[in-house]
């Protein structure tokens, strides 16, 4: 029951966040211009023509009426239609799936690299290998993601012709964008793993575990790493949320058909319905991930309570 109550409370917070974010976006995008003008760019267009277009799109109604129609449609699952591209539901469904796939794969790539290297660096603190790993981490923080993506395209697509340069045609298309983002994420995750492991390895319960005769592997991965993972889980939740809305540059570099690309196209066309829907789904995903992180805390450390 406490968990259900906590989830219900967070659900109410999520509703408030989604309403606040979409209300702001719905108002702000209308300050960028009139979609009717983009649909009637002819030199012979008259004010009467523009008014007929606005009426057909429903733009002549009060703003709050338009927003209420959008919000009620979002609740009932009726996402409506784009001004230019037909029904919104299949567009958002395909883009959301592509973005989630890229974000999760990038996080997996980062964890595969950062956890072993971070643990190794912590166990060999001050050694040459530790210094090299820290230097590589600092170098990774200095790489702009779009620059790394372009370099990978030049090497593996243009020169070697091993991987497709753009679009999402096969699983091979996922490799370069996931590695691009994963390497950038690794730079931070590796430092978090190393720092938290150094702190945990100095705790008394680690000394007790070693005194009991447990193997070093068991001490490191079963006891130390589990207790160090709370900080990493926190940051992974924040990373996933930022990835969902921050993959725009990488998606554009690799022509990845995700939410970022869809949002940029909607902004360029002043396509209000698509942009409102994209922002709503991103807000819901970020709130959901934060809730999941809180629940994972309790699984990792039973001492943590919902209060």
N, C-alpha and C positions, 0 to 999 in steps of 0.2 A: 504493500500500500504506500509506504513512503516514496518508493521509486515512481509509482504511478502518479502520485501527487506532484512530485518534482517535475516529471515529464509534462504534466498538464500545465504547471506554472510556466515552464519554459515555452510551451506551445503558445500560451497567451502572449508572452514576450515576443515570440516569433511573428505573431499576427501584427503586433504593434510595429515591429521593425519593417515588415513587408509593406504595410500601409504607408508608413512614413517615407520610406525610400521611394516607392512607386509614385506617391503623391508629388514628391519633390521632382523626380525625373519627368513625370507627365507635365508638370508646369514648366520646367526648365527647357525641355525640348521645343516647346511651343514658342519660345523666345528666339529660336534659331531661324525661323522663316515659315513660309506658307507652302505646304505640299502641293496645293492647287497650282501654284506658279510653276513648279517643276514639271507638273503633268501637262501644262499648256505653255510651252516655251516659244510658241510661234509669235512672230512679230505682229500678227493680225488679231491676237487674242483681245477680247473686250472684257470689261469688268463684269458684264452679264455672264460671259462664259466662265469666268473664275467663280462667280457666285453659284452657278449651277454645279460646278465640280465640288465646291465646298458642301453644298447641300447633299450631293450624292454620297460624299464621304462622311457626312454627319458632323462636319466641322463648324457648322453654323449654330450648333446648339451650345448652351452654356458649358463652361469648362467642367464644373462639378458634375453635371449630368453625363458628360462624356466619360469622366473618370469613374463614376458609379457603374456605368455600363461595363467598363473594362474590368473593374474589381469583381462585380457579380459574375461576369463570364469566367474570370479566373477561378472563383470558388466552385462554380458548377462544371468546370472543365471545358467550357466553350471559349476557346481562345480567339475566335473570330477570324478575320481575314486581314491580310496586309493590304496597303494601298496599291502595291505594285506587283506582288508575287503570289497572290492567292492565299489559301488557308495557312494559318500560322502554325497549327499543331505539328504537321510533319516537318516543317522547317526547324522549329525549336527542338523537336524530338531528335532529329539527326544531328543537329549542332551540339546539343547537350551530351548526347552519347559520345561524340567525337572528343569533346573537351574533357569529360570525365575520364575517358580512356587514356588520353594523353597525360592528364594530371596524375592519375594513379600509377601509370607506368613510370613516369618521371620520379615519383616518390620512391617506388620500388628500386629503380636504378640507383637513386641516392642512398638508400638504406643499405643496399648490397655493398656499396663502396665505403660509406662512412662508418658503419658499425665495426667491421673488422679493423679498419685503419685506426679508428678512434680508440678502440680497446687496446690495440697493439701499442699505440703511442703512449697511452696511459701506463701500460705495464712497463714500458722502457723509457720512462720519463728522463729527459736530459740527454739521451743517447743521440748519436748521429741520425739514426732512422727517425727518431722523434722530431728532430729539427727539420729534416727533409719533409716529413708529412705536414708539419705546421707551415712550412714555406709553400708547399703545394696548395694547402688550404687558403693561405693568404693570396696566392696567385689566382685561385679560382674566384675569389671575391672580387677581383679586379677585372674579370672578363665581362663585357657587356654581352647579354644573351644573343642579340641579333648578330654581333660580330662572330661569335663562336659558331652560330648556325650557318653563316655565310662561308666560313672557313671549311666546315664539314661538307657543305655542298660542293665547294671547289675541289676538295680532295676526293670524296667518295662518289660523287655524281659526275662531275666534269672530267676529272683526270682518270680515276680508276673505273668509273662507270659500274660500280658495285650496287649502288642504292639509288632509288628514284629520288629526284630532287624536290618534288612537290606533290601535292594532292594526297588523297587517301585511297589508293587503289589496291593495296595489298598490305599484309602485316609488315613487309619490309619498309613500307612508307613511314612506319611508326618509329623506326630505330633512331634516325638522326634527330628529329624533334625531341624525342624522349631523352636521348643522351645529352642534347644541348641543355635542356632544363635540368636534368638530373645532375650534371656536373656542377652547375651553378648552385643548386641546392646542397650538394655535398660539401661545398666549402664551409657553409654554416653548420650543417648537421655534424660534420666531423669534429668541429671545435666543441660543440655541445657535448657530444659523446665523450671526448677526451676529458673535458673539464669535470663533468659529473662523475666519471669513473675515477678520476684522481681523488675526488672528495670521498666517494664511497669506499674506495680501497683503504682509506685511513680510518674507517669506522671500526668500532670494537667488535661488531658481530662478524666482520670478515676475519679478524684475528681468531675469534672463537671457532669459526668454521674450519680454518686451517689447523687449529689445535686439535680438532676432532679427527683429523686425518683425511679430510675430504680431498679429492683430487683438485689440482689447480684449475683444471677445466671447469669442474663443477662449481668451485668457488667463484670463478670469473663470470661464467655465463648464467648460472642458476641463481646465484645470490647477488653478486655485485651489479651485473648488467640489468637485472630485473628492477633492483632498487634505483638504479640510475635512469631508468627509462621514462620516469614520470616527466622529467623536464623535456625530454625528446618528444614524448607524446604531445605535450602542450604545444611545442613549437610546430610539430607536424600538423596539428589542427589549424594553427594560424597559417602555415604554409599552404595547406590545401585550399583554405578560403581565399588567400591571395592569388593562388594559381587559377582558381575558377574565373576570377575577373581580371587576372593580370597576364594571361597568355596571348594577349592581342598581338604583340610584336612578333613573337615566335610563330604564331599561327599565320601571320601575314608573310613572314619570310619563307615558310614552307607551304604556303597556300593551303593551310589546314582548315577544313570546313567546320570550325568550332564556333562556340558562342561569341568569342571575341571578334572573329571575322564577320559574323552575322550582325553584331552590334555596330561595327564600323560602317558596314553597308547601310544599315538602317539610319544611322546618323547622317550619312552623306545624302540619302534620299528623303530625309525628314519623315521616315516611316514610323509614325508614333506607335501604332499597335505592336510592331515587332520589338521595338526598343523597350517599351513598357513590359512586355512579356519576358524578354531576356533578363532585364534587371530583376524582375520578380523571382524568376527561377534561381538566379545567382544568389539572391538574398536568402531564399529558402534553403538552398544547399549549404550556405555558410552557417546559418543558425543550426541546421541539423548536424553538421560536422562538429560544431562546438558542444552540442548536447552529447554526441557520441564520445567525445574526448572526456567529458565529465564522468560518464559511465565507465569508461575504460580505467579511469583513475581508481575506482573502487575495486576493479578486478586486479589491478597491479598492487594496490596497497589497501588491505581491508581496514586499516586504521582511519582512512579517509571516509567521512560520512557526508551525506547529502546536505546537512546543515552547514 
